[in-house]
Amino acid sequence: MANLPEAFAKSEKKRLKIGHTCITWRTFPPKPGTHDDTLNLALKDISAEGFWNFETFTQDIADWDERDQLAPLIAQYGVPLLSAYTAVDVLNPANRKDEIARLTKECQVVKKYHGSYIVLQVNHIDSATYNFKDHRDDIVSGLNDYASVITDLGLQTGLHQHTSTAVESQDEVYAVMDAVNTEKMKFAPDIGQLQKGGADPVKVVKDFLPILTHMHLKDYKGWQYYEGYCPLGMGKVDIPAILEMVDSHGLITGVMVELDPSVNGPMTPLETAKTSKAYLEKMGYKFKS
């Protein structure tokens, strides 16, 4: 907590209502013909710890919707859906029409459950052969097209840079965000992945604060668990500096604590959520009782 400015630490006017993503509980898009019931476990723990809302994959929301089980699940635990996460193809323009059709259906389901934000990840790539400059124009045009579809449906959206994808490094983030139509395509970073990818997350957040509308709140320390990530306060990310900027700016719609799942991790998903919550409570953030 040494980096936390004293005035911010003492302030009672914290505006952020912090939620949690469900991936920590291994909630992933279900494989065709199967159902992923880990969302039940995730919402049980997220609700018990008083997080304000949740995020999961659009495909997971659609799966529960098709079974008519999502509304009862949300009602049971009393934690609302805020945002949904999906990956889009920006490298192959020939696929864009099909991608738009899929994205439109996913957005409609998210709206049905009162979600308001679509977090966009782009294609995974082979870093040994991928050349960003060769694809920059397609990435920008693709994101602009997808953002138009999403915002026309009344939702917000932002680019979520991600390790091993077509937009990962700090230079790639700047090249894309400086070129897209930021009236519709905003920025939705993962600060832990910025750290892991070699960027300075404090600088990136500061530079894009006027268009930063959603964020995954993640810490990173490079150990053998959780893909190198860790519960908040245990790693290298200057979370206090970032939260001070984001909370003071006031434009953000959602902040989601996130931690990747881990085989034989030292903590259960619930224990990691408790650890991150305790760290945030020391900064003055409130949770539902």
N, C-alpha and C positions, 0 to 999 in steps of 0.2 A: 504493500500500500504506500510505499515511499514516494511514488510518483504522483499520487493523488493530490491535486491542489487543495489547500486547507478549506477555502471557501466552498469548493464543490463538495467536499466531504461533509461539511456541516449543513449544507443547503437542505431545506425540507421540500424544495420545489422540484423534485425529480419528476419529469413528465413521462418517461418511458414506461410502458406496460410490457414487461418482457415475457416472451413466450418460449417455447421449446420445440425443436423439430423432433420427429419420431424415429429418425434413422438410428439413433443410439440404441433403440430396442430391436434393431435389425428389421425395421419396417421398410421394405423395398417394393418396387412394382412387382406384382405377382406374375409368375410365369404363366403362359397361356394354359388354360384348363385347370389352373390351381387358384387357391385363395390364400391370401396372407392375413392371418388373424392376429399378428403382433400389434396391430394398431390398438387393439383392446388393452394389451399390457401397457403400451405407451401412454394412452390417455388416462389409465388408472393412476400411474405414477405422476404424470404431469399435473393432473388434477389434485392429487394428494399433497403435492408440494406448492400448490397455489400459483403456478404459472398462468398467465392471463389468457393465452391462446396457443394454438398449435399449427404446425406446418407438416405436410407430408407430400408424397408424390401424387401428381394428378391421376396416374393410373390406379393408385391405391384408392383414391376417393371414388373413381368410377367403378371399381370392383365392389366396394361396399354399397354404393348406390344401386348397382344392378341387383344386389341381394336384398335391397330395401332395409339395410341394417345400419346405415350411417346415422340417420336422424335419431333412432333410439340410443345409439352409442354416445353421440354427443349429448343427448339429454341426460343419459345416465350419469355422466361424469361432469357435466356442466362446464366444459372447457370448449370455447368456440373455435371453429376453423378460421384462420386469418389468411393464410397464404398456401400456395401449392407450387410444387417444384416440378419442372419438366425440362427435358433436353430437346433441342431442335437442330435440324440439319441446315447448316449455313454454307457448307462446302460444295453441295451438289444442287445447283439451281433447278435441275430437271425434276427434283423431288419436291419442290416448294409447294406446288398446288396440293399435293397429297398431305404435306405437313400442315398447311393452312387448314385443310378440312379436319384433320385430327385435332389440331390445336383449338379450333372453334368448338368442337364437341366437348373437349376437356374444360374449356372456359365456361361453357354453359352449365356443366355439372358443378364446378366450383361456385358459380353464382347461386345455384340452387341452394347451397348450404351457407350462403352469405359470406363466402370468402371474397377478398377484395384485391388480392395480389398474386401475380404469376411470376415466379422466379425462373429466369431463362438461363440454362446452361447450353453451350454449343458442343459440337462434335468432339469426341475423344479422338486423339491422333497418335500416330507413331512418331515420337520426337526425333527419331533417327533420320526420317525422310521428310518430315513436314517443314515447309517453308512458308512462314506467315505472310510474307510480302506477295507470294503468288495467290493468296486467297483473301487478302484484305478487302478488296472491293466486293467480293461475294458475301463475306461476313457482314459488312456494313449494310448492303442492300437487303440481305436476308433478315437481319435484325430489324431494320426499318419496316419491312413487310409484316413481320410477325407482331411488332409493336402496334402497328396500325390495326390489325385484326383484334388484338387484345383490348386496346383502349376503345375501339369502336363498340365493343361489347360492354363497356362500362367498368373495366378493371384496370388496374395499374400494372406496370411491368418494369423489370430492370435486368440488366446483364449481370450474371453471377459468374465471375471468373473462376476457373477451376483447374486444379493440377491435371496435367496430361490431357488438356483439351486445346482447341484451336485458339483460345484466348486465356493465357496463363500468366505470362511475365508482366512486369510493370510496364515495359515498353509497349507490349501488345494491348494492354488495357488502355493506355493513353491514346494509342493510334486509333483504336476503335471508338472510344467514347468521345474523342475530339471530332469524329467524323459522322456519327449517327445523328438522327433527328432527336435531340434531347427533349423536345416538346412531348414526345411519346415514349421514347426509350430512355429510361432512367438507369441508375447504377444501383446494384444490389450485391455488394461484395461479401466475401467471406474473409474476415480479417486474419484468421488462422492460416488459410490457404495462401493469402498474400505473403505472410511471413515464411511459410514453407517454400513458396516459389521464388524467394529471394528478394521480394519487394519490401519496401518500408511501409507498413500498413498505416502508420500515423500520417505520413506524407500523402499517401493515396487518398485517405479519407478526407484530409484537409483540402486537397486540391479539387475533389469532386463533391464536396459537401453540398453545394447548391442543387445537385441533381441526385444525391444519395437518398433514396426513399425506403430502403429495406436493407437489412444486414444480418448475416449469420455471425453470431458472437462466439468465437472459437479461440482457444489458446493452443500454442504449439511449443513443444520442447524437444522433439526429435528422438524420442525413445522408441522402444520396440512395440509399444502398445498403441491401439487406437490410431493406426496409420501415422504415428508420430505426434498426434494431438493429445490434449490432456484437459481435465476439468479447469475451469477458469481460476486464474491466480497461481497455477502451478508451472506456467511456461514463460515464454519470452515476449509475448505480445503485450504492448503497453495499453492494456485495456482501459485503465482510468483515463488516460489522455484521450482515447478515442471516444469513450462514453461522454466525457465532458463536452467535446465538440458536438457530438450527435444530439445530446440532450439539450444543449443550448440553442442549437439551430432550429429545431422544432418542425422540420418538414418530414421527418421519417415516419412511415406508417407502421413499421414493424421491426422489432429486434428479436431474433430467435437464438437462444443458446443452442449450440450443436456440438456433438462429439461423435465421431465415427465409432461404429461397433468394433469390438476386438475379441478375438479368440483367446480365452484364458486371461482376460484382462484382470488387473488387481482389484477392480471395483465392479459391482453390479451396475446396470444402467441407473437404477434408483439412487445408489450411492454417489454416482457421478453427478446426478442432478442435484442432490442435496449439497454436495461440495460447491458446485457452481452457484447455487442459490445463496449459500452462506456467504460466499465472497461478495455477491451483489448486495446482500443485506448490509454488509459492513460499509458499503458506499451510500446506504440510505434508500435503496430501492425496496419498494413494498410489494408484497405478494398477497394473493387472495387468502383469506383465513378459512 
